Amino acid sequence: MSAPSGPGPAPAVQVSLWHHYLQAIRSREAPRVQDYQRAENVLLTVLERVHALDARFLVDYSRDLEAFQFALRSSEDPLLVEVPLGVDAEALLIEEPGAAEPGGGPASCRLGVPREGAGLERWTSDDVFSASSEDSAECRGHIVPSKVLRVLKDLLVAATVHCKHHGLIAPGSLNAASLREEQLRLTLLVSSGWRTIRFSVVPVVRRRQRLPALEGAQLTPGFPEGSVTRIIGRGVDLVPASAQHWRTSTDHLLTRLLGALGALRGHRLDSLSILDRVNHESWRDGGHSAGLTFGHLKTVLLWASMLFPAPEDWAELQGAVYRLLVVLLSCLATRHLPHFLQPEHNLLQDSGLDLNAIYQRVEAFASQPEGSLRIHVTHLDRTPPPRIGTGVKALLQLPASNPAYWATAYFDVLLDKFQVFNIQDEDRISAMQSIFRKTRTLGGEES
């Protein structure tokens, strides 16, 4: 088998099919934004009442990025709503009892209230505070996540009743019954037109402290100049991790990074929308089966944008989707999807998902995507032959044995196998062929 070289463009019928599918998704974006904004108005009205009842809980009005993100989605996974606590995190004691488990989530911590701290009196009341049982000269006790959640839950119930009684929200527009569930996020169901949107409400402590681990990350390629440094410099939040502990959260940083990609020309966000729709409709059976979330696919796009920084990688729609697919397939084959800002955190670990079954569905789509892209029976006359044969999984497993394969040249080899490597840069082609020569013994003709 000779070293791969870039094939010619895909048949026109395939290109038009991808764009037809994208047009169908885009036709729903404006109604989805309107649905989101109506639901958001209901939610903000309730949260404003929460703040009026207890000034310790603030209202975050800067939700433009959430609306933008919702418009990209077809899936109905819960939308995160952060309720900032009116406390100066820099005045608190951040106590880290231990390091994170290898491959697990971020390290947990406790929020201590210093004995000499000023302006923290309202955070030492029994409803959110637990006095320290230890004789500490510095710490008088801790702000307890479970207590904060309990207070916020009661406030949401009271605020909902008030808003309904005074006609501030329409009857039936908000369902607070799920607030009875004991969890680290509080669920609210908001009706908006014919759609019901599920919000996950979580209290957060804004922490503007920089994280050296993030600042040292080499994530600039593929993003607008200076955007990564600017966004990471905003710091991270603390959210409940358990009844007693908090953990760092980078959700708002990831959403801002996604927004930064929207400033670039090309089909980066379009590819995410297409895969999210396919995931929802085909891989998750219309949302009835457990599977990948929009958060998983968003992380895949962020990695793909870094691994494929050249504008020409995203100029053609089908090729852009396959940039995400080769990264996703490798992550599923190795059972390891690294968090974009904290790569030691594996987003697939302890997910409870049947990763083998998901891999089979994703590989089947990558090999013959046309069936899943069909909007109507008349949109496809024939199904082209598979793009790949059996045995590609051995090639996809390589990053598990050698992290050096987590590189553009390796994924270029995969793109070539799926017949979508359309790059003319001689250095890229040379690097890709070098990797290919190292891997061609895997599986004989299929590697």
PyMOL commands that set and color helices and strands:
alter all, ss='L'
color gray80, all
select helices_A, chain A and resi 12-26+29-53+64-72+89-91+121-123+145-165+177-180+212-215+227-232+251-261+268-283+294-307+311-314+317-334+355-367+369-373+377-379+392-396+398-401+403-405+408-417+426-439+444-446
alter helices_A, ss='H'
color red, helices_A
select strands_A, chain A and resi 79-84+93-95+108-114+129-131+139-143+174-175+186-192+195-207+236-240+246-249
alter strands_A, ss='S'
color yellow, strands_A
deselect
rebuild
show_as cartoon
